[in-house]
Amino acid sequence: MDFRLDDIEFKMNCMDSILDRMGSSFVAEFSAIKKLLMVLVKTPMTETIMRKEVMRMDTYTRITMLLWIEPIKLTNIQ
């Protein structure tokens, strides 16, 4: 599966907009997830480095992030 950076950025911005309108309490967690996803897409990482980045997050965000990473990590890890 191929990921285009501009597609991912557009989708992330749309999701940000939806969360802002909903007044969601997940905006901070989503921002952390968005930041790490963009790092993963822009820079290939080893699995060890990726896991260290994810471990810095709180448990809820970490679980959510790991669910989001799965489709990306196979195409983006060297």
GUDO-142322 format. One record per atom (N, C-alpha, C, CB): residue in one letter; atom name; residue number from 1; z, x, y. Coordinates in nm, 4 decimals. Each point is the difference from the previous one (the first is absolute). Last residue first. Glycine has a CB too. Layout:
REM residues N
SITE   resn   name   resi         zz         xx         yy
SITE      a     CA    NUM          Z          X          Y
...
***
This chain:
REM residues 78
SITE   resn   name   resi         zz         xx         yy
SITE      q      N     78     0.7116     1.2693     0.0612
SITE      q     CA     78    -0.0853     0.1063    -0.0545
SITE      q      C     78     0.0485     0.0429    -0.1360
SITE      q     CB     78    -0.0526     0.0773     0.2299
SITE      i      N     77     0.0881    -0.5682     0.0222
SITE      i     CA     77     0.0798     0.1165    -0.0403
SITE      i      C     77    -0.0921     0.1021    -0.0647
SITE      i     CB     77     0.2071    -0.1428    -0.0331
SITE      n      N     76    -0.3569    -0.2964     0.1846
SITE      n     CA     76     0.0343     0.0863     0.1121
SITE      n      C     76     0.0823     0.1237    -0.0370
SITE      n     CB     76    -0.0079    -0.2026     0.1373
SITE      t      N     75    -0.1514    -0.1785    -0.4193
SITE      t     CA     75    -0.1181     0.0504     0.0688
SITE      t      C     75     0.0340     0.1072     0.1018
SITE      t     CB     75    -0.1065    -0.2202    -0.0339
SITE      l      N     74     0.4476     0.0018    -0.2220
SITE      l     CA     74    -0.0948     0.0534    -0.0969
SITE      l      C     74    -0.1232     0.0583     0.0672
SITE      l     CB     74     0.0822    -0.1661    -0.1646
SITE      k      N     73     0.2619    -0.0615     0.4167
SITE      k     CA     73     0.0353     0.1354    -0.0418
SITE      k      C     73    -0.0984     0.0602    -0.0996
SITE      k     CB     73     0.2356    -0.0604     0.0396
SITE      i      N     72    -0.2519    -0.4004     0.1512
SITE      i     CA     72    -0.0513     0.1083     0.0836
SITE      i      C     72     0.0191     0.1361    -0.0656
SITE      i     CB     72     0.0490    -0.1379     0.2013
SITE      p      N     71     0.1119    -0.2816    -0.3917
SITE      p     CA     71    -0.1462     0.0035    -0.0010
SITE      p      C     71    -0.0577     0.1184     0.0766
SITE      p     CB     71     0.0035    -0.2460    -0.0189
SITE      e      N     70     0.4812     0.2096     0.0044
SITE      e     CA     70    -0.0617     0.0097    -0.1325
SITE      e      C     70    -0.1529     0.0000     0.0030
SITE      e     CB     70     0.2002    -0.1137    -0.0885
SITE      i      N     69     0.1179     0.0429     0.4711
SITE      i     CA     69    -0.0625     0.1305    -0.0257
SITE      i      C     69    -0.0841    -0.0005    -0.1264
SITE      i     CB     69     0.1904     0.1083     0.1158
SITE      w      N     68     0.0824    -0.4862     0.0292
SITE      w     CA     68    -0.1217     0.0145     0.0799
SITE      w      C     68    -0.0759     0.1271    -0.0355
SITE      w     CB     68     0.1100    -0.1270     0.1839
SITE      l      N     67     0.3087     0.0360    -0.3867
SITE      l     CA     67    -0.0939    -0.1036    -0.0426
SITE      l      C     67    -0.1322     0.0124     0.0743
SITE      l     CB     67     0.1921    -0.1515    -0.0520
SITE      l      N     66     0.1605     0.4319     0.1783
SITE      l     CA     66    -0.0513     0.0405    -0.1310
SITE      l      C     66    -0.0982    -0.1026    -0.0545
SITE      l     CB     66     0.2133     0.1225    -0.0442
SITE      m      N     65     0.0112    -0.2237     0.4462
SITE      m     CA     65    -0.0975     0.1075     0.0177
SITE      m      C     65    -0.0602     0.0419    -0.1328
SITE      m     CB     65     0.1248     0.0781     0.2008
SITE      t      N     64     0.2279    -0.3917    -0.2032
SITE      t     CA     64    -0.1213    -0.0592     0.0560
SITE      t      C     64    -0.1097     0.1047     0.0129
SITE      t     CB     64     0.1387    -0.1683     0.1238
SITE      i      N     63     0.2814     0.3198    -0.2557
SITE      i     CA     63    -0.0591    -0.0822    -0.1064
SITE      i      C     63    -0.1310    -0.0613     0.0481
SITE      i     CB     63     0.2294    -0.0499    -0.0928
SITE      r      N     62     0.0180     0.2895     0.4124
SITE      r     CA     62    -0.0511     0.0887    -0.1045
SITE      r      C     62    -0.0691    -0.0792    -0.1107
SITE      r     CB     62     0.1827     0.1633     0.0519
SITE      t      N     61     0.0452    -0.3930     0.2920
SITE      t     CA     61    -0.1272     0.0539     0.0479
SITE      t      C     61    -0.0632     0.0884    -0.1061
SITE      t     CB     61     0.0831    -0.0092     0.2363
SITE      y      N     60     0.3454    -0.1603    -0.3313
SITE      y     CA     60    -0.0968    -0.1102     0.0100
SITE      y      C     60    -0.1376     0.0519     0.0400
SITE      y     CB     60     0.1858    -0.1572     0.0618
SITE      t      N     59     0.1746     0.4736    -0.0749
SITE      t     CA     59    -0.0411    -0.0500    -0.1312
SITE      t      C     59    -0.1051    -0.1091     0.0080
SITE      t     CB     59     0.2242     0.0573    -0.0823
SITE      d      N     58    -0.2083     0.3015     0.4796
SITE      d     CA     58     0.1029    -0.0811    -0.0629
SITE      d      C     58    -0.0572    -0.0650    -0.1263
SITE      d     CB     58     0.1107    -0.0425     0.2249
SITE      m      N     57    -0.3223     0.5117    -0.0764
SITE      m     CA     57     0.0099    -0.1385     0.0471
SITE      m      C     57     0.1173    -0.0716    -0.0656
SITE      m     CB     57    -0.2477    -0.0043     0.0372
SITE      r      N     56     0.0947     0.4543    -0.1409
SITE      r     CA     56     0.0688    -0.0009     0.1298
SITE      r      C     56     0.0249    -0.1416     0.0510
SITE      r     CB     56    -0.1061     0.2191     0.0519
SITE      m      N     55    -0.1479    -0.1139    -0.4522
SITE      m     CA     55     0.1446     0.0024    -0.0227
SITE      m      C     55     0.0791     0.0012     0.1308
SITE      m     CB     55    -0.0418     0.1203    -0.2144
SITE      v      N     54    -0.4392    -0.0907     0.2095
SITE      v     CA     54     0.0450    -0.1349    -0.0342
SITE      v      C     54     0.1517    -0.0037    -0.0153
SITE      v     CB     54    -0.2194    -0.0448    -0.1142
SITE      e      N     53     0.0151     0.4636     0.1867
SITE      e     CA     53    -0.0149    -0.0845     0.1190
SITE      e      C     53     0.0548    -0.1400    -0.0262
SITE      e     CB     53    -0.2030     0.1320     0.0688
SITE      k      N     52     0.1862     0.1641    -0.4323
SITE      k     CA     52     0.1029     0.0423     0.0959
SITE      k      C     52    -0.0053    -0.0854     0.1262
SITE      k     CB     52    -0.0122     0.2343    -0.0902
SITE      r      N     51    -0.3253    -0.2974    -0.2343
SITE      r     CA     51     0.1282    -0.0550    -0.0453
SITE      r      C     51     0.1133     0.0379     0.0956
SITE      r     CB     51    -0.0810     0.0115    -0.2377
SITE      m      N     50    -0.3455     0.1728     0.3168
SITE      m     CA     50    -0.0011    -0.1434     0.0256
SITE      m      C     50     0.1339    -0.0623    -0.0393
SITE      m     CB     50    -0.2492    -0.0051    -0.0372
SITE      i      N     49     0.1769     0.4556    -0.0653
SITE      i     CA     49     0.0190    -0.0173     0.1437
SITE      i      C     49     0.0079    -0.1480     0.0336
SITE      i     CB     49    -0.1220     0.2153     0.0455
SITE      t      N     48     0.0222    -0.1113    -0.4912
SITE      t     CA     48     0.1358     0.0428     0.0338
SITE      t      C     48     0.0293    -0.0211     0.1482
SITE      t     CB     48    -0.0091     0.1682    -0.1853
SITE      e      N     47    -0.4286    -0.2446     0.0130
SITE      e     CA     47     0.0920    -0.1091    -0.0338
SITE      e      C     47     0.1432     0.0357     0.0380
SITE      e     CB     47    -0.1512    -0.0683    -0.1878
SITE      t      N     46    -0.2331     0.2840     0.4743
SITE      t     CA     46     0.0358     0.0071    -0.1403
SITE      t      C     46     0.0986    -0.1124    -0.0272
SITE      t     CB     46    -0.0386     0.2520    -0.0104
SITE      m      N     45    -0.3304    -0.3101     0.3917
SITE      m     CA     45     0.1326     0.0548    -0.0287
SITE      m      C     45     0.0158     0.0177    -0.1503
SITE      m     CB     45     0.0961    -0.1098     0.2066
SITE      p      N     44    -0.4954     0.0265     0.2234
SITE      p     CA     44     0.0334    -0.0001    -0.1426
SITE      p      C     44     0.1357     0.0687    -0.0227
SITE      p     CB     44    -0.2472     0.0024    -0.0594
SITE      t      N     43     0.1015    -0.2573     0.5117
SITE      t     CA     43     0.0260     0.1318    -0.0553
SITE      t      C     43     0.0320    -0.0080    -0.1476
SITE      t     CB     43     0.0815     0.0749     0.2218
SITE      k      N     42    -0.2005    -0.4672     0.0383
SITE      k     CA     42    -0.0602     0.1067     0.0800
SITE      k      C     42     0.0146     0.1379    -0.0634
SITE      k     CB     42     0.0470    -0.1365     0.2007
SITE      v      N     41     0.1446    -0.2583    -0.4012
SITE      v     CA     41    -0.1445    -0.0178     0.0080
SITE      v      C     41    -0.0660     0.1174     0.0711
SITE      v     CB     41     0.0325    -0.2478     0.0007
SITE      l      N     40     0.4417     0.2294    -0.0337
SITE      l     CA     40    -0.0593     0.0138    -0.1331
SITE      l      C     40    -0.1518    -0.0086     0.0045
SITE      l     CB     40     0.2063    -0.0983    -0.0977
SITE      v      N     39     0.0347     0.0179     0.4936
SITE      v     CA     39     0.0108     0.1414    -0.0373
SITE      v      C     39    -0.0664     0.0228    -0.1350
SITE      v     CB     39     0.2147     0.0224     0.1308
SITE      m      N     38    -0.1811    -0.4621     0.0114
SITE      m     CA     38    -0.1007     0.0701     0.0788
SITE      m      C     38     0.0042     0.1499    -0.0286
SITE      m     CB     38     0.0169    -0.1762     0.1784
SITE      l      N     37     0.3108    -0.0942    -0.3815
SITE      l     CA     37    -0.1328    -0.0297    -0.0541
SITE      l      C     37    -0.1079     0.0754     0.0758
SITE      l     CB     37     0.0801    -0.2257    -0.0704
SITE      l      N     36     0.3610     0.2493     0.2333
SITE      l     CA     36    -0.0186     0.0801    -0.1203
SITE      l      C     36    -0.1361    -0.0256    -0.0637
SITE      l     CB     36     0.2467    -0.0036    -0.0365
SITE      k      N     35    -0.1331    -0.2539     0.4154
SITE      k     CA     35    -0.0063     0.1414     0.0360
SITE      k      C     35    -0.0256     0.0864    -0.1238
SITE      k     CB     35     0.1562    -0.0428     0.1932
SITE      k      N     34    -0.0841    -0.4196    -0.2565
SITE      k     CA     34    -0.1301     0.0252     0.0631
SITE      k      C     34    -0.0158     0.1484     0.0317
SITE      k     CB     34     0.0005    -0.2326     0.0973
SITE      i      N     33     0.4158     0.0862    -0.2554
SITE      i     CA     33    -0.0999    -0.0037    -0.1064
SITE      i      C     33    -0.1374     0.0339     0.0564
SITE      i     CB     33     0.1351    -0.1725    -0.1245
SITE      a      N     32     0.2129     0.1271     0.4297
SITE      a     CA     32     0.0215     0.1200    -0.0816
SITE      a      C     32    -0.1035     0.0084    -0.1112
SITE      a     CB     32     0.2453    -0.0079     0.0515
SITE      s      N     31    -0.2470    -0.3792     0.2087
SITE      s     CA     31    -0.0441     0.1139     0.0809
SITE      s      C     31     0.0165     0.1302    -0.0769
SITE      s     CB     31     0.0620    -0.1239     0.2089
SITE      f      N     30     0.1042    -0.2740    -0.3999
SITE      f     CA     30    -0.1454     0.0046    -0.0064
SITE      f      C     30    -0.0544     0.1182     0.0793
SITE      f     CB     30    -0.0053    -0.2487    -0.0272
SITE      e      N     29     0.4656     0.1636     0.0465
SITE      e     CA     29    -0.0368     0.0484    -0.1325
SITE      e      C     29    -0.1513     0.0126    -0.0116
SITE      e     CB     29     0.2057    -0.1062    -0.0973
SITE      a      N     28    -0.0418    -0.0816     0.4921
SITE      a     CA     28     0.0385     0.1412    -0.0084
SITE      a      C     28    -0.0391     0.0592    -0.1343
SITE      a     CB     28     0.1896    -0.0429     0.1568
SITE      v      N     27    -0.2597    -0.4229    -0.0918
SITE      v     CA     27    -0.0894     0.0795     0.0837
SITE      v      C     27     0.0329     0.1488    -0.0101
SITE      v     CB     27    -0.0242    -0.1948     0.1559
SITE      f      N     26     0.2302    -0.2179    -0.3646
SITE      f     CA     26    -0.0561     0.1097    -0.0786
SITE      f      C     26    -0.0878     0.0934     0.0822
SITE      f     CB     26     0.0080    -0.1486    -0.1970
SITE      s      N     25     0.2089    -0.2736     0.3222
SITE      s     CA     25     0.1004     0.1069    -0.0018
SITE      s      C     25    -0.0515     0.1214    -0.0764
SITE      s     CB     25     0.1827    -0.1716     0.0135
SITE      s      N     24    -0.4852    -0.2082     0.2683
SITE      s     CA     24     0.0532     0.0437    -0.1287
SITE      s      C     24     0.1046     0.1102     0.0148
SITE      s     CB     24    -0.2174    -0.0619    -0.1033
SITE      g      N     23    -0.0729    -0.2491     0.3944
SITE      g     CA     23     0.1348     0.0432     0.0339
SITE      g      C     23     0.0719     0.0509    -0.1239
SITE      g     CB     23     0.0069    -0.1654     0.1882
SITE      m      N     22    -0.4717    -0.0023    -0.1297
SITE      m     CA     22     0.0972    -0.0694    -0.0844
SITE      m      C     22     0.1430     0.0352     0.0388
SITE      m     CB     22    -0.1667    -0.0014    -0.1855
SITE      r      N     21    -0.2057     0.2090     0.3981
SITE      r     CA     21    -0.0017    -0.1424     0.0331
SITE      r      C     21     0.1046    -0.0768    -0.0795
SITE      r     CB     21    -0.2428     0.0180     0.0535
SITE      d      N     20     0.1819     0.4422    -0.1454
SITE      d     CA     20     0.0528    -0.0175     0.1358
SITE      d      C     20     0.0079    -0.1473     0.0373
SITE      d     CB     20    -0.0950     0.2222     0.0642
SITE      l      N     19    -0.1079    -0.1039    -0.4743
SITE      l     CA     19     0.1453     0.0171    -0.0049
SITE      l      C     19     0.0629    -0.0213     0.1372
SITE      l     CB     19    -0.0276     0.1606    -0.1899
SITE      i      N     18    -0.4429    -0.1650     0.1637
SITE      i     CA     18     0.0560    -0.1170    -0.0693
SITE      i      C     18     0.1524     0.0082    -0.0028
SITE      i     CB     18    -0.2082    -0.0183    -0.1416
SITE      s      N     17    -0.0250     0.3907     0.3112
SITE      s     CA     17    -0.0129    -0.1148     0.0899
SITE      s      C     17     0.0625    -0.1260    -0.0607
SITE      s     CB     17    -0.2103     0.1007     0.0933
SITE      d      N     16     0.1807     0.2879    -0.3585
SITE      d     CA     16     0.0974     0.0193     0.1084
SITE      d      C     16     0.0016    -0.1217     0.0912
SITE      d     CB     16    -0.0342     0.2492    -0.0098
SITE      m      N     15    -0.2972    -0.2335    -0.3160
SITE      m     CA     15     0.1295    -0.0335    -0.0594
SITE      m      C     15     0.1116     0.0169     0.1028
SITE      m     CB     15    -0.0841     0.0711    -0.2267
SITE      c      N     14    -0.3488     0.0598     0.3524
SITE      c     CA     14     0.0039    -0.1461    -0.0174
SITE      c      C     14     0.1358    -0.0431    -0.0551
SITE      c     CB     14    -0.2496    -0.0039    -0.0398
SITE      n      N     13     0.1681     0.4623     0.0687
SITE      n     CA     13     0.0191    -0.0572     0.1335
SITE      n      C     13     0.0053    -0.1519    -0.0058
SITE      n     CB     13    -0.1176     0.1967     0.1000
SITE      m      N     12     0.0199     0.0346    -0.4979
SITE      m     CA     12     0.1384     0.0249     0.0400
SITE      m      C     12     0.0288    -0.0620     0.1365
SITE      m     CB     12     0.0000     0.2132    -0.1334
SITE      k      N     11    -0.4417    -0.2247    -0.0244
SITE      k     CA     11     0.0851    -0.0917    -0.0764
SITE      k      C     11     0.1469     0.0164     0.0376
SITE      k     CB     11    -0.1652     0.0066    -0.1880
SITE      f      N     10    -0.1460     0.2927     0.3810
SITE      f     CA     10    -0.0247    -0.1356     0.0483
SITE      f      C     10     0.0926    -0.0995    -0.0704
SITE      f     CB     10    -0.2402     0.0603     0.0484
SITE      e      N      9     0.2443     0.3868    -0.1982
SITE      e     CA      9     0.0632    -0.0125     0.1319
SITE      e      C      9    -0.0170    -0.1413     0.0557
SITE      e     CB      9    -0.0425     0.2441     0.0423
SITE      i      N      8    -0.1777    -0.1439    -0.4438
SITE      i     CA      8     0.1447    -0.0043    -0.0215
SITE      i      C      8     0.0723    -0.0170     0.1336
SITE      i     CB      8    -0.0237     0.1455    -0.2054
SITE      d      N      7    -0.4422    -0.0871     0.2166
SITE      d     CA      7     0.0337    -0.1285    -0.0627
SITE      d      C      7     0.1510    -0.0150    -0.0153
SITE      d     CB      7    -0.2194     0.0023    -0.1220
SITE      d      N      6     0.0506     0.4111     0.2770
SITE      d     CA      6    -0.0102    -0.1030     0.1037
SITE      d      C      6     0.0314    -0.1392    -0.0549
SITE      d     CB      6    -0.1712     0.1402     0.1163
SITE      l      N      5     0.1643     0.2311    -0.4191
SITE      l     CA      5     0.1112     0.0073     0.0945
SITE      l      C      5    -0.0073    -0.1106     0.1046
SITE      l     CB      5     0.0090     0.2464    -0.0362
SITE      r      N      4    -0.1988    -0.2869    -0.4640
SITE      r     CA      4    -0.0498     0.0453     0.1293
SITE      r      C      4     0.1138    -0.0104     0.0996
SITE      r     CB      4    -0.2378    -0.0729    -0.0531
SITE      f      N      3     0.2065     0.1204    -0.5087
SITE      f     CA      3     0.0696    -0.0553     0.1153
SITE      f      C      3    -0.0602     0.0584     0.1257
SITE      f     CB      3     0.2118    -0.0300    -0.1325
SITE      d      N      2    -0.3479    -0.0609    -0.4261
SITE      d     CA      2    -0.0146     0.0799     0.1204
SITE      d      C      2     0.0698    -0.0686     0.1166
SITE      d     CB      2    -0.2181     0.0922    -0.0844
SITE      m      N      1     0.2498    -0.0758    -0.4873
SITE      m     CA      1     0.0000    -0.0840     0.1172
SITE      m      C      1     0.0000     0.0886     0.1237
SITE      m     CB      1     0.1211    -0.1842    -0.1240
***
